[in-house]
Amino acid sequence: MELNDFLKNFANQFDETDPSEIKAETVYRDIEEWSSLIGLAILNMIAKKYDVKITPTEIKGTATVEDVYNLVQSKL
C-alpha cells in the first residue's frame, strides 16, 4: 500500500473538498466538510480496499491522514 494511493482514496470520501487540499500531514478533523458520516465512509473504504478493520476507538487515536495510513499499515 502506497501513501499516495491511500491519500487519493481518503480524499475521495469528501464531496466538497478539493483532493489537493488533503495531504499526509492534514489534520482531517479540521477539514470543514468533516463529519461522523465521512468518518464511517473512511472506515468502510479501509475495510473494502485494504481488508483491514479499524474500530472507531482506534481511529479516535489518530489526528492526521498519515496517522490513519500508519494504523492501516500496522494491520496489514
N, CA, C and O atoms as a Tripos MOL2 file, in Angstrom:
@<TRIPOS>MOLECULE
protein
  304   303    76     0     0
PROTEIN
NO_CHARGES

@<TRIPOS>ATOM
      1 N           0.8530   -1.1780    0.0000 N.3       1 MET1
      2 CA          0.0000    0.0000    0.0000 C.3       1 MET1
      3 C           0.8970    1.2400    0.0000 C.2       1 MET1
      4 O           1.7850    1.3880    0.8410 O.2       1 MET1
      5 N           0.6460    2.1050   -0.9470 N.am      2 GLU2
      6 CA          1.4080    3.3470   -1.0680 C.3       2 GLU2
      7 C           0.6480    4.5010   -0.4230 C.2       2 GLU2
      8 O          -0.5800    4.5630   -0.4890 O.2       2 GLU2
      9 N           1.3860    5.4090    0.1970 N.am      3 LEU3
     10 CA          0.7770    6.5650    0.8420 C.3       3 LEU3
     11 C          -0.0290    7.3970   -0.1540 C.2       3 LEU3
     12 O          -1.1350    7.8340    0.1650 O.2       3 LEU3
     13 N           0.5080    7.6220   -1.3560 N.am      4 ASN4
     14 CA         -0.2090    8.4450   -2.3430 C.3       4 ASN4
     15 C          -1.5440    7.8280   -2.7340 C.2       4 ASN4
     16 O          -2.5340    8.5430   -2.8880 O.2       4 ASN4
     17 N          -1.5820    6.5110   -2.8950 N.am      5 ASP5
     18 CA         -2.8510    5.8400   -3.2160 C.3       5 ASP5
     19 C          -3.8320    5.9730   -2.0580 C.2       5 ASP5
     20 O          -5.0210    6.2190   -2.2620 O.2       5 ASP5
     21 N          -3.3210    5.8090   -0.8430 N.am      6 PHE6
     22 CA         -4.1790    5.9470    0.3310 C.3       6 PHE6
     23 C          -4.7460    7.3610    0.4110 C.2       6 PHE6
     24 O          -5.9270    7.5440    0.7060 O.2       6 PHE6
     25 N          -3.9000    8.3640    0.1470 N.am      7 LEU7
     26 CA         -4.3640    9.7600    0.1660 C.3       7 LEU7
     27 C          -5.4970    9.9830   -0.8330 C.2       7 LEU7
     28 O          -6.4880   10.6420   -0.5190 O.2       7 LEU7
     29 N          -5.3490    9.4300   -2.0390 N.am      8 LYS8
     30 CA         -6.4050    9.5670   -3.0530 C.3       8 LYS8
     31 C          -7.6980    8.9230   -2.5830 C.2       8 LYS8
     32 O          -8.7690    9.5200   -2.6960 O.2       8 LYS8
     33 N          -7.6050    7.7040   -2.0540 N.am      9 ASN9
     34 CA         -8.7980    7.0040   -1.5760 C.3       9 ASN9
     35 C          -9.4430    7.7540   -0.4050 C.2       9 ASN9
     36 O         -10.6670    7.8470   -0.3170 O.2       9 ASN9
     37 N          -8.6120    8.2840    0.4870 N.am     10 PHE10
     38 CA         -9.0990    9.0560    1.6230 C.3      10 PHE10
     39 C          -9.8210   10.3080    1.1190 C.2      10 PHE10
     40 O         -10.9340   10.6050    1.5530 O.2      10 PHE10
     41 N          -9.1870   11.0320    0.2100 N.am     11 ALA11
     42 CA         -9.7510   12.2820   -0.3200 C.3      11 ALA11
     43 C         -11.0490   12.0340   -1.0640 C.2      11 ALA11
     44 O         -11.9270   12.8970   -1.0710 O.2      11 ALA11
     45 N         -11.1930   10.8760   -1.6910 N.am     12 ASN12
     46 CA        -12.4120   10.5610   -2.4420 C.3      12 ASN12
     47 C         -13.6440   10.4250   -1.5510 C.2      12 ASN12
     48 O         -14.7650   10.3850   -2.0590 O.2      12 ASN12
     49 N         -13.4610   10.3550   -0.2570 N.am     13 GLN13
     50 CA        -14.5990   10.2520    0.6620 C.3      13 GLN13
     51 C         -15.2620   11.6160    0.8920 C.2      13 GLN13
     52 O         -16.3560   11.6970    1.4500 O.2      13 GLN13
     53 N         -14.5940   12.6710    0.4620 N.am     14 PHE14
     54 CA        -15.1080   14.0350    0.6220 C.3      14 PHE14
     55 C         -15.6870   14.5090   -0.7000 C.2      14 PHE14
     56 O         -15.0480   14.3730   -1.7430 O.2      14 PHE14
     57 N         -16.8900   15.0630   -0.6670 N.am     15 ASP15
     58 CA        -17.5460   15.5410   -1.8860 C.3      15 ASP15
     59 C         -17.1810   16.9790   -2.2330 C.2      15 ASP15
     60 O         -17.0470   17.3170   -3.4100 O.2      15 ASP15
     61 N         -17.0200   17.8210   -1.2310 N.am     16 GLU16
     62 CA        -16.8720   19.2460   -1.4650 C.3      16 GLU16
     63 C         -15.4450   19.7640   -1.2770 C.2      16 GLU16
     64 O         -15.1610   20.9260   -1.5690 O.2      16 GLU16
     65 N         -14.5550   18.9070   -0.7920 N.am     17 THR17
     66 CA        -13.1870   19.3300   -0.5230 C.3      17 THR17
     67 C         -12.2990   18.9300   -1.6900 C.2      17 THR17
     68 O         -12.3260   17.7850   -2.1400 O.2      17 THR17
     69 N         -11.5140   19.8810   -2.1760 N.am     18 ASP18
     70 CA        -10.5810   19.6020   -3.2740 C.3      18 ASP18
     71 C          -9.5510   18.5840   -2.7950 C.2      18 ASP18
     72 O          -8.8990   18.8010   -1.7740 O.2      18 ASP18
     73 N          -9.3980   17.4760   -3.5200 N.am     19 PRO19
     74 CA         -8.4400   16.4410   -3.1020 C.3      19 PRO19
     75 C          -7.0110   16.9670   -2.9000 C.2      19 PRO19
     76 O          -6.2590   16.4120   -2.1000 O.2      19 PRO19
     77 N          -6.6370   18.0180   -3.6100 N.am     20 SER20
     78 CA         -5.2830   18.5580   -3.4580 C.3      20 SER20
     79 C          -5.0660   19.1930   -2.0830 C.2      20 SER20
     80 O          -3.9260   19.4160   -1.6760 O.2      20 SER20
     81 N          -6.1510   19.4820   -1.3720 N.am     21 GLU21
     82 CA         -6.0460   20.0560   -0.0300 C.3      21 GLU21
     83 C          -5.7190   19.0070    1.0180 C.2      21 GLU21
     84 O          -5.3080   19.3480    2.1270 O.2      21 GLU21
     85 N          -5.8950   17.7390    0.6830 N.am     22 ILE22
     86 CA         -5.7030   16.6670    1.6530 C.3      22 ILE22
     87 C          -4.3230   16.0630    1.4380 C.2      22 ILE22
     88 O          -4.0470   15.4300    0.4190 O.2      22 ILE22
     89 N          -3.4720   16.2770    2.4220 N.am     23 LYS23
     90 CA         -2.0880   15.8070    2.3700 C.3      23 LYS23
     91 C          -1.8440   14.8910    3.5710 C.2      23 LYS23
     92 O          -2.6970   14.7780    4.4500 O.2      23 LYS23
     93 N          -0.6950   14.2480    3.6070 N.am     24 ALA24
     94 CA         -0.3760   13.3200    4.6970 C.3      24 ALA24
     95 C          -0.4580   14.0130    6.0570 C.2      24 ALA24
     96 O          -0.9150   13.4200    7.0340 O.2      24 ALA24
     97 N          -0.0160   15.2690    6.1160 N.am     25 GLU25
     98 CA          0.0260   15.9780    7.3950 C.3      25 GLU25
     99 C          -1.2940   16.6840    7.7480 C.2      25 GLU25
    100 O          -1.3850   17.3400    8.7860 O.2      25 GLU25
    101 N          -2.3000   16.5540    6.9020 N.am     26 THR26
    102 CA         -3.5920   17.1920    7.1450 C.3      26 THR26
    103 C          -4.2560   16.5950    8.3920 C.2      26 THR26
    104 O          -4.3740   15.3780    8.5270 O.2      26 THR26
    105 N          -4.6830   17.4750    9.2920 N.am     27 VAL27
    106 CA         -5.4900   17.0480   10.4330 C.3      27 VAL27
    107 C          -6.9190   16.9450    9.8950 C.2      27 VAL27
    108 O          -7.6220   17.9430    9.7320 O.2      27 VAL27
    109 N          -7.3180   15.7040    9.6290 N.am     28 TYR28
    110 CA         -8.5530   15.5040    8.8700 C.3      28 TYR28
    111 C          -9.7920   16.0150    9.5860 C.2      28 TYR28
    112 O         -10.7610   16.3880    8.9240 O.2      28 TYR28
    113 N          -9.7960   16.0460   10.8960 N.am     29 ARG29
    114 CA        -10.9750   16.5700   11.6160 C.3      29 ARG29
    115 C         -11.1150   18.0870   11.4590 C.2      29 ARG29
    116 O         -12.1690   18.6510   11.7510 O.2      29 ARG29
    117 N         -10.0450   18.7420   10.9950 N.am     30 ASP30
    118 CA        -10.0840   20.1870   10.7640 C.3      30 ASP30
    119 C         -10.6410   20.5440    9.3820 C.2      30 ASP30
    120 O         -10.8780   21.7170    9.0940 O.2      30 ASP30
    121 N         -10.8460   19.5480    8.5370 N.am     31 ILE31
    122 CA        -11.4280   19.8020    7.2210 C.3      31 ILE31
    123 C         -12.8720   20.2460    7.4430 C.2      31 ILE31
    124 O         -13.6270   19.5860    8.1560 O.2      31 ILE31
    125 N         -13.2460   21.3480    6.8390 N.am     32 GLU32
    126 CA        -14.5720   21.9300    7.0640 C.3      32 GLU32
    127 C         -15.7000   20.9300    6.8210 C.2      32 GLU32
    128 O         -16.7060   20.9380    7.5310 O.2      32 GLU32
    129 N         -15.5350   20.0880    5.8360 N.am     33 GLU33
    130 CA        -16.5760   19.1310    5.4610 C.3      33 GLU33
    131 C         -16.6450   17.9060    6.3920 C.2      33 GLU33
    132 O         -17.5910   17.1240    6.3000 O.2      33 GLU33
    133 N         -15.6710   17.7310    7.2710 N.am     34 TRP34
    134 CA        -15.5980   16.5510    8.1310 C.3      34 TRP34
    135 C         -16.9000   16.3440    8.9170 C.2      34 TRP34
    136 O         -17.4790   17.2890    9.4530 O.2      34 TRP34
    137 N         -17.3350   15.0970    8.9690 N.am     35 SER35
    138 CA        -18.4980   14.7220    9.7780 C.3      35 SER35
    139 C         -18.3360   13.2690   10.1950 C.2      35 SER35
    140 O         -17.4590   12.5610    9.7000 O.2      35 SER35
    141 N         -19.1810   12.8400   11.1000 N.am     36 SER36
    142 CA        -19.1340   11.4430   11.5280 C.3      36 SER36
    143 C         -19.4900   10.5080   10.3780 C.2      36 SER36
    144 O         -19.0100    9.3750   10.3290 O.2      36 SER36
    145 N         -20.3210   10.9670    9.4600 N.am     37 LEU37
    146 CA        -20.6620   10.1300    8.2990 C.3      37 LEU37
    147 C         -19.4530    9.9240    7.3920 C.2      37 LEU37
    148 O         -19.2670    8.8330    6.8520 O.2      37 LEU37
    149 N         -18.6490   10.9330    7.2200 N.am     38 ILE38
    150 CA        -17.4290   10.7750    6.4340 C.3      38 ILE38
    151 C         -16.4700    9.8410    7.1720 C.2      38 ILE38
    152 O         -15.7740    9.0400    6.5480 O.2      38 ILE38
    153 N         -16.4360    9.9460    8.4830 N.am     39 GLY39
    154 CA        -15.6240    9.0260    9.2710 C.3      39 GLY39
    155 C         -16.0270    7.5790    9.0310 C.2      39 GLY39
    156 O         -15.1720    6.7080    8.8690 O.2      39 GLY39
    157 N         -17.3240    7.3270    9.0090 N.am     40 LEU40
    158 CA        -17.8090    5.9730    8.7180 C.3      40 LEU40
    159 C         -17.4660    5.5530    7.2960 C.2      40 LEU40
    160 O         -17.1180    4.3980    7.0520 O.2      40 LEU40
    161 N         -17.5620    6.4840    6.3630 N.am     41 ALA41
    162 CA        -17.2060    6.1780    4.9660 C.3      41 ALA41
    163 C         -15.7290    5.8160    4.8610 C.2      41 ALA41
    164 O         -15.3640    4.9280    4.0920 O.2      41 ALA41
    165 N         -14.8850    6.4890    5.6190 N.am     42 ILE42
    166 CA        -13.4510    6.1820    5.6070 C.3      42 ILE42
    167 C         -13.2040    4.7900    6.1890 C.2      42 ILE42
    168 O         -12.4230    4.0160    5.6370 O.2      42 ILE42
    169 N         -13.8620    4.4740    7.2940 N.am     43 LEU43
    170 CA        -13.7200    3.1240    7.8700 C.3      43 LEU43
    171 C         -14.1710    2.0680    6.8730 C.2      43 LEU43
    172 O         -13.5380    1.0210    6.7430 O.2      43 LEU43
    173 N         -15.2560    2.3390    6.1760 N.am     44 ASN44
    174 CA        -15.7730    1.4020    5.1760 C.3      44 ASN44
    175 C         -14.7950    1.2610    4.0060 C.2      44 ASN44
    176 O         -14.5480    0.1520    3.5320 O.2      44 ASN44
    177 N         -14.2440    2.3760    3.5440 N.am     45 MET45
    178 CA        -13.2650    2.3430    2.4470 C.3      45 MET45
    179 C         -12.0520    1.5070    2.8450 C.2      45 MET45
    180 O         -11.5570    0.7110    2.0460 O.2      45 MET45
    181 N         -11.5780    1.6820    4.0630 N.am     46 ILE46
    182 CA        -10.4150    0.9290    4.5420 C.3      46 ILE46
    183 C         -10.7350   -0.5660    4.5760 C.2      46 ILE46
    184 O          -9.9110   -1.3930    4.1850 O.2      46 ILE46
    185 N         -11.9230   -0.9000    5.0420 N.am     47 ALA47
    186 CA        -12.3190   -2.3090    5.1060 C.3      47 ALA47
    187 C         -12.4040   -2.9260    3.7120 C.2      47 ALA47
    188 O         -11.9430   -4.0480    3.5010 O.2      47 ALA47
    189 N         -12.9870   -2.2020    2.7680 N.am     48 LYS48
    190 CA        -13.1840   -2.7510    1.4190 C.3      48 LYS48
    191 C         -11.8990   -2.7770    0.5930 C.2      48 LYS48
    192 O         -11.5920   -3.7840   -0.0460 O.2      48 LYS48
    193 N         -11.1490   -1.6740    0.6030 N.am     49 LYS49
    194 CA         -9.9730   -1.5830   -0.2670 C.3      49 LYS49
    195 C          -8.7470   -2.2810    0.3030 C.2      49 LYS49
    196 O          -7.9080   -2.7850   -0.4430 O.2      49 LYS49
    197 N          -8.6460   -2.3090    1.6310 N.am     50 TYR50
    198 CA         -7.4270   -2.8430    2.2460 C.3      50 TYR50
    199 C          -7.6850   -4.0800    3.1060 C.2      50 TYR50
    200 O          -6.7500   -4.6660    3.6540 O.2      50 TYR50
    201 N          -8.9490   -4.4740    3.2220 N.am     51 ASP51
    202 CA         -9.3270   -5.6390    4.0170 C.3      51 ASP51
    203 C          -8.7970   -5.5380    5.4490 C.2      51 ASP51
    204 O          -8.2900   -6.5050    6.0180 O.2      51 ASP51
    205 N          -8.9320   -4.3360    6.0090 N.am     52 VAL52
    206 CA         -8.4790   -4.0550    7.3710 C.3      52 VAL52
    207 C          -9.6490   -3.4670    8.1490 C.2      52 VAL52
    208 O         -10.3190   -2.5470    7.6790 O.2      52 VAL52
    209 N          -9.8840   -3.9970    9.3270 N.am     53 LYS53
    210 CA        -10.9540   -3.4830   10.1770 C.3      53 LYS53
    211 C         -10.3530   -2.5410   11.2170 C.2      53 LYS53
    212 O          -9.5080   -2.9330   12.0200 O.2      53 LYS53
    213 N         -10.8030   -1.3100   11.1820 N.am     54 ILE54
    214 CA        -10.3810   -0.2860   12.1340 C.3      54 ILE54
    215 C         -11.6030    0.0460   12.9900 C.2      54 ILE54
    216 O         -12.6880    0.2830   12.4600 O.2      54 ILE54
    217 N         -11.4300    0.0630   14.2860 N.am     55 THR55
    218 CA        -12.5450    0.3920   15.1710 C.3      55 THR55
    219 C         -12.6300    1.9070   15.3510 C.2      55 THR55
    220 O         -11.6400    2.6160   15.1690 O.2      55 THR55
    221 N         -13.8110    2.3950   15.7070 N.am     56 PRO56
    222 CA        -13.9290    3.8340   15.9830 C.3      56 PRO56
    223 C         -12.9680    4.2880   17.0910 C.2      56 PRO56
    224 O         -12.4490    5.4030   17.0350 O.2      56 PRO56
    225 N         -12.7310    3.4490   18.0800 N.am     57 THR57
    226 CA        -11.7970    3.8010   19.1480 C.3      57 THR57
    227 C         -10.3850    3.9690   18.6020 C.2      57 THR57
    228 O          -9.6720    4.8900   18.9990 O.2      57 THR57
    229 N          -9.9770    3.0810   17.6900 N.am     58 GLU58
    230 CA         -8.6400    3.1840   17.1060 C.3      58 GLU58
    231 C          -8.4870    4.4580   16.2920 C.2      58 GLU58
    232 O          -7.4600    5.1320   16.3720 O.2      58 GLU58
    233 N          -9.5090    4.7910   15.5090 N.am     59 ILE59
    234 CA         -9.3940    5.9860   14.6660 C.3      59 ILE59
    235 C          -9.4160    7.2600   15.5050 C.2      59 ILE59
    236 O          -8.8610    8.2790   15.0950 O.2      59 ILE59
    237 N         -10.0480    7.2110   16.6690 N.am     60 LYS60
    238 CA        -10.0440    8.3780   17.5590 C.3      60 LYS60
    239 C          -8.6410    8.7090   18.0400 C.2      60 LYS60
    240 O          -8.3620    9.8470   18.4190 O.2      60 LYS60
    241 N          -7.7560    7.7150   18.0260 N.am     61 GLY61
    242 CA         -6.3790    7.9280   18.4480 C.3      61 GLY61
    243 C          -5.4930    8.5090   17.3620 C.2      61 GLY61
    244 O          -4.2860    8.6460   17.5580 O.2      61 GLY61
    245 N          -6.0700    8.8520   16.2230 N.am     62 THR62
    246 CA         -5.3120    9.4280   15.1190 C.3      62 THR62
    247 C          -5.6610   10.9030   14.9580 C.2      62 THR62
    248 O          -6.7290   11.3510   15.3740 O.2      62 THR62
    249 N          -4.7490   11.6450   14.3520 N.am     63 ALA63
    250 CA         -5.0110   13.0700   14.1100 C.3      63 ALA63
    251 C          -4.8840   13.4110   12.6290 C.2      63 ALA63
    252 O          -5.7240   14.1190   12.0730 O.2      63 ALA63
    253 N          -3.8250   12.9020   11.9940 N.am     64 THR64
    254 CA         -3.5740   13.2510   10.6030 C.3      64 THR64
    255 C          -3.9340   12.0810    9.6870 C.2      64 THR64
    256 O          -4.1520   10.9560   10.1380 O.2      64 THR64
    257 N          -3.9890   12.3770    8.4100 N.am     65 VAL65
    258 CA         -4.2440   11.3220    7.4230 C.3      65 VAL65
    259 C          -3.1140   10.2920    7.4850 C.2      65 VAL65
    260 O          -3.3570    9.0920    7.3560 O.2      65 VAL65
    261 N          -1.8980   10.7550    7.6810 N.am     66 GLU66
    262 CA         -0.7660    9.8250    7.7730 C.3      66 GLU66
    263 C          -0.8850    8.9170    8.9980 C.2      66 GLU66
    264 O          -0.4640    7.7610    8.9490 O.2      66 GLU66
    265 N          -1.4480    9.4220   10.0890 N.am     67 ASP67
    266 CA         -1.6870    8.5740   11.2660 C.3      67 ASP67
    267 C          -2.6350    7.4260   10.9110 C.2      67 ASP67
    268 O          -2.4210    6.2860   11.3250 O.2      67 ASP67
    269 N          -3.6690    7.7310   10.1530 N.am     68 VAL68
    270 CA         -4.6250    6.6930    9.7350 C.3      68 VAL68
    271 C          -3.9170    5.6990    8.8220 C.2      68 VAL68
    272 O          -4.0810    4.4880    8.9650 O.2      68 VAL68
    273 N          -3.1360    6.2130    7.8900 N.am     69 TYR69
    274 CA         -2.3550    5.3520    6.9890 C.3      69 TYR69
    275 C          -1.4590    4.4040    7.7940 C.2      69 TYR69
    276 O          -1.4230    3.2030    7.5240 O.2      69 TYR69
    277 N          -0.7460    4.9370    8.7710 N.am     70 ASN70
    278 CA          0.1500    4.1190    9.5900 C.3      70 ASN70
    279 C          -0.6160    3.0750   10.3870 C.2      70 ASN70
    280 O          -0.1350    1.9570   10.5690 O.2      70 ASN70
    281 N          -1.7880    3.4260   10.8550 N.am     71 LEU71
    282 CA         -2.6380    2.4720   11.5760 C.3      71 LEU71
    283 C          -3.0330    1.3140   10.6520 C.2      71 LEU71
    284 O          -2.9590    0.1480   11.0380 O.2      71 LEU71
    285 N          -3.4510    1.6500    9.4370 N.am     72 VAL72
    286 CA         -3.8230    0.6200    8.4660 C.3      72 VAL72
    287 C          -2.5950   -0.2430    8.1420 C.2      72 VAL72
    288 O          -2.6880   -1.4700    8.0950 O.2      72 VAL72
    289 N          -1.4580    0.4010    7.9200 N.am     73 GLN73
    290 CA         -0.2190   -0.3230    7.6160 C.3      73 GLN73
    291 C           0.1200   -1.3220    8.7180 C.2      73 GLN73
    292 O           0.5770   -2.4300    8.4370 O.2      73 GLN73
    293 N          -0.1040   -0.9340    9.9610 N.am     74 SER74
    294 CA          0.2480   -1.7970   11.0880 C.3      74 SER74
    295 C          -0.6330   -3.0450   11.1570 C.2      74 SER74
    296 O          -0.2940   -4.0160   11.8340 O.2      74 SER74
    297 N          -1.7610   -3.0090   10.4530 N.am     75 LYS75
    298 CA         -2.6920   -4.1400   10.4900 C.3      75 LYS75
    299 C          -2.6290   -4.9990    9.2230 C.2      75 LYS75
    300 O          -3.3350   -6.0020    9.1190 O.2      75 LYS75
    301 N          -1.7970   -4.6110    8.2720 N.am     76 LEU76
    302 CA         -1.6730   -5.4040    7.0420 C.3      76 LEU76
    303 C          -0.7970   -6.6190    7.2610 C.2      76 LEU76
    304 O          -0.5820   -7.4000    6.3340 O.2      76 LEU76
@<TRIPOS>BOND
     1     1     2 1
     2     2     3 1
     3     3     4 2
     4     3     5 am
     5     5     6 1
     6     6     7 1
     7     7     8 2
     8     7     9 am
     9     9    10 1
    10    10    11 1
    11    11    12 2
    12    11    13 am
    13    13    14 1
    14    14    15 1
    15    15    16 2
    16    15    17 am
    17    17    18 1
    18    18    19 1
    19    19    20 2
    20    19    21 am
    21    21    22 1
    22    22    23 1
    23    23    24 2
    24    23    25 am
    25    25    26 1
    26    26    27 1
    27    27    28 2
    28    27    29 am
    29    29    30 1
    30    30    31 1
    31    31    32 2
    32    31    33 am
    33    33    34 1
    34    34    35 1
    35    35    36 2
    36    35    37 am
    37    37    38 1
    38    38    39 1
    39    39    40 2
    40    39    41 am
    41    41    42 1
    42    42    43 1
    43    43    44 2
    44    43    45 am
    45    45    46 1
    46    46    47 1
    47    47    48 2
    48    47    49 am
    49    49    50 1
    50    50    51 1
    51    51    52 2
    52    51    53 am
    53    53    54 1
    54    54    55 1
    55    55    56 2
    56    55    57 am
    57    57    58 1
    58    58    59 1
    59    59    60 2
    60    59    61 am
    61    61    62 1
    62    62    63 1
    63    63    64 2
    64    63    65 am
    65    65    66 1
    66    66    67 1
    67    67    68 2
    68    67    69 am
    69    69    70 1
    70    70    71 1
    71    71    72 2
    72    71    73 am
    73    73    74 1
    74    74    75 1
    75    75    76 2
    76    75    77 am
    77    77    78 1
    78    78    79 1
    79    79    80 2
    80    79    81 am
    81    81    82 1
    82    82    83 1
    83    83    84 2
    84    83    85 am
    85    85    86 1
    86    86    87 1
    87    87    88 2
    88    87    89 am
    89    89    90 1
    90    90    91 1
    91    91    92 2
    92    91    93 am
    93    93    94 1
    94    94    95 1
    95    95    96 2
    96    95    97 am
    97    97    98 1
    98    98    99 1
    99    99   100 2
   100    99   101 am
   101   101   102 1
   102   102   103 1
   103   103   104 2
   104   103   105 am
   105   105   106 1
   106   106   107 1
   107   107   108 2
   108   107   109 am
   109   109   110 1
   110   110   111 1
   111   111   112 2
   112   111   113 am
   113   113   114 1
   114   114   115 1
   115   115   116 2
   116   115   117 am
   117   117   118 1
   118   118   119 1
   119   119   120 2
   120   119   121 am
   121   121   122 1
   122   122   123 1
   123   123   124 2
   124   123   125 am
   125   125   126 1
   126   126   127 1
   127   127   128 2
   128   127   129 am
   129   129   130 1
   130   130   131 1
   131   131   132 2
   132   131   133 am
   133   133   134 1
   134   134   135 1
   135   135   136 2
   136   135   137 am
   137   137   138 1
   138   138   139 1
   139   139   140 2
   140   139   141 am
   141   141   142 1
   142   142   143 1
   143   143   144 2
   144   143   145 am
   145   145   146 1
   146   146   147 1
   147   147   148 2
   148   147   149 am
   149   149   150 1
   150   150   151 1
   151   151   152 2
   152   151   153 am
   153   153   154 1
   154   154   155 1
   155   155   156 2
   156   155   157 am
   157   157   158 1
   158   158   159 1
   159   159   160 2
   160   159   161 am
   161   161   162 1
   162   162   163 1
   163   163   164 2
   164   163   165 am
   165   165   166 1
   166   166   167 1
   167   167   168 2
   168   167   169 am
   169   169   170 1
   170   170   171 1
   171   171   172 2
   172   171   173 am
   173   173   174 1
   174   174   175 1
   175   175   176 2
   176   175   177 am
   177   177   178 1
   178   178   179 1
   179   179   180 2
   180   179   181 am
   181   181   182 1
   182   182   183 1
   183   183   184 2
   184   183   185 am
   185   185   186 1
   186   186   187 1
   187   187   188 2
   188   187   189 am
   189   189   190 1
   190   190   191 1
   191   191   192 2
   192   191   193 am
   193   193   194 1
   194   194   195 1
   195   195   196 2
   196   195   197 am
   197   197   198 1
   198   198   199 1
   199   199   200 2
   200   199   201 am
   201   201   202 1
   202   202   203 1
   203   203   204 2
   204   203   205 am
   205   205   206 1
   206   206   207 1
   207   207   208 2
   208   207   209 am
   209   209   210 1
   210   210   211 1
   211   211   212 2
   212   211   213 am
   213   213   214 1
   214   214   215 1
   215   215   216 2
   216   215   217 am
   217   217   218 1
   218   218   219 1
   219   219   220 2
   220   219   221 am
   221   221   222 1
   222   222   223 1
   223   223   224 2
   224   223   225 am
   225   225   226 1
   226   226   227 1
   227   227   228 2
   228   227   229 am
   229   229   230 1
   230   230   231 1
   231   231   232 2
   232   231   233 am
   233   233   234 1
   234   234   235 1
   235   235   236 2
   236   235   237 am
   237   237   238 1
   238   238   239 1
   239   239   240 2
   240   239   241 am
   241   241   242 1
   242   242   243 1
   243   243   244 2
   244   243   245 am
   245   245   246 1
   246   246   247 1
   247   247   248 2
   248   247   249 am
   249   249   250 1
   250   250   251 1
   251   251   252 2
   252   251   253 am
   253   253   254 1
   254   254   255 1
   255   255   256 2
   256   255   257 am
   257   257   258 1
   258   258   259 1
   259   259   260 2
   260   259   261 am
   261   261   262 1
   262   262   263 1
   263   263   264 2
   264   263   265 am
   265   265   266 1
   266   266   267 1
   267   267   268 2
   268   267   269 am
   269   269   270 1
   270   270   271 1
   271   271   272 2
   272   271   273 am
   273   273   274 1
   274   274   275 1
   275   275   276 2
   276   275   277 am
   277   277   278 1
   278   278   279 1
   279   279   280 2
   280   279   281 am
   281   281   282 1
   282   282   283 1
   283   283   284 2
   284   283   285 am
   285   285   286 1
   286   286   287 1
   287   287   288 2
   288   287   289 am
   289   289   290 1
   290   290   291 1
   291   291   292 2
   292   291   293 am
   293   293   294 1
   294   294   295 1
   295   295   296 2
   296   295   297 am
   297   297   298 1
   298   298   299 1
   299   299   300 2
   300   299   301 am
   301   301   302 1
   302   302   303 1
   303   303   304 2
@<TRIPOS>SUBSTRUCTURE
     1 MET1         2 RESIDUE 1 A MET
     2 GLU2         6 RESIDUE 1 A GLU
     3 LEU3        10 RESIDUE 1 A LEU
     4 ASN4        14 RESIDUE 1 A ASN
     5 ASP5        18 RESIDUE 1 A ASP
     6 PHE6        22 RESIDUE 1 A PHE
     7 LEU7        26 RESIDUE 1 A LEU
     8 LYS8        30 RESIDUE 1 A LYS
     9 ASN9        34 RESIDUE 1 A ASN
    10 PHE10       38 RESIDUE 1 A PHE
    11 ALA11       42 RESIDUE 1 A ALA
    12 ASN12       46 RESIDUE 1 A ASN
    13 GLN13       50 RESIDUE 1 A GLN
    14 PHE14       54 RESIDUE 1 A PHE
    15 ASP15       58 RESIDUE 1 A ASP
    16 GLU16       62 RESIDUE 1 A GLU
    17 THR17       66 RESIDUE 1 A THR
    18 ASP18       70 RESIDUE 1 A ASP
    19 PRO19       74 RESIDUE 1 A PRO
    20 SER20       78 RESIDUE 1 A SER
    21 GLU21       82 RESIDUE 1 A GLU
    22 ILE22       86 RESIDUE 1 A ILE
    23 LYS23       90 RESIDUE 1 A LYS
    24 ALA24       94 RESIDUE 1 A ALA
    25 GLU25       98 RESIDUE 1 A GLU
    26 THR26      102 RESIDUE 1 A THR
    27 VAL27      106 RESIDUE 1 A VAL
    28 TYR28      110 RESIDUE 1 A TYR
    29 ARG29      114 RESIDUE 1 A ARG
    30 ASP30      118 RESIDUE 1 A ASP
    31 ILE31      122 RESIDUE 1 A ILE
    32 GLU32      126 RESIDUE 1 A GLU
    33 GLU33      130 RESIDUE 1 A GLU
    34 TRP34      134 RESIDUE 1 A TRP
    35 SER35      138 RESIDUE 1 A SER
    36 SER36      142 RESIDUE 1 A SER
    37 LEU37      146 RESIDUE 1 A LEU
    38 ILE38      150 RESIDUE 1 A ILE
    39 GLY39      154 RESIDUE 1 A GLY
    40 LEU40      158 RESIDUE 1 A LEU
    41 ALA41      162 RESIDUE 1 A ALA
    42 ILE42      166 RESIDUE 1 A ILE
    43 LEU43      170 RESIDUE 1 A LEU
    44 ASN44      174 RESIDUE 1 A ASN
    45 MET45      178 RESIDUE 1 A MET
    46 ILE46      182 RESIDUE 1 A ILE
    47 ALA47      186 RESIDUE 1 A ALA
    48 LYS48      190 RESIDUE 1 A LYS
    49 LYS49      194 RESIDUE 1 A LYS
    50 TYR50      198 RESIDUE 1 A TYR
    51 ASP51      202 RESIDUE 1 A ASP
    52 VAL52      206 RESIDUE 1 A VAL
    53 LYS53      210 RESIDUE 1 A LYS
    54 ILE54      214 RESIDUE 1 A ILE
    55 THR55      218 RESIDUE 1 A THR
    56 PRO56      222 RESIDUE 1 A PRO
    57 THR57      226 RESIDUE 1 A THR
    58 GLU58      230 RESIDUE 1 A GLU
    59 ILE59      234 RESIDUE 1 A ILE
    60 LYS60      238 RESIDUE 1 A LYS
    61 GLY61      242 RESIDUE 1 A GLY
    62 THR62      246 RESIDUE 1 A THR
    63 ALA63      250 RESIDUE 1 A ALA
    64 THR64      254 RESIDUE 1 A THR
    65 VAL65      258 RESIDUE 1 A VAL
    66 GLU66      262 RESIDUE 1 A GLU
    67 ASP67      266 RESIDUE 1 A ASP
    68 VAL68      270 RESIDUE 1 A VAL
    69 TYR69      274 RESIDUE 1 A TYR
    70 ASN70      278 RESIDUE 1 A ASN
    71 LEU71      282 RESIDUE 1 A LEU
    72 VAL72      286 RESIDUE 1 A VAL
    73 GLN73      290 RESIDUE 1 A GLN
    74 SER74      294 RESIDUE 1 A SER
    75 LYS75      298 RESIDUE 1 A LYS
    76 LEU76      302 RESIDUE 1 A LEU
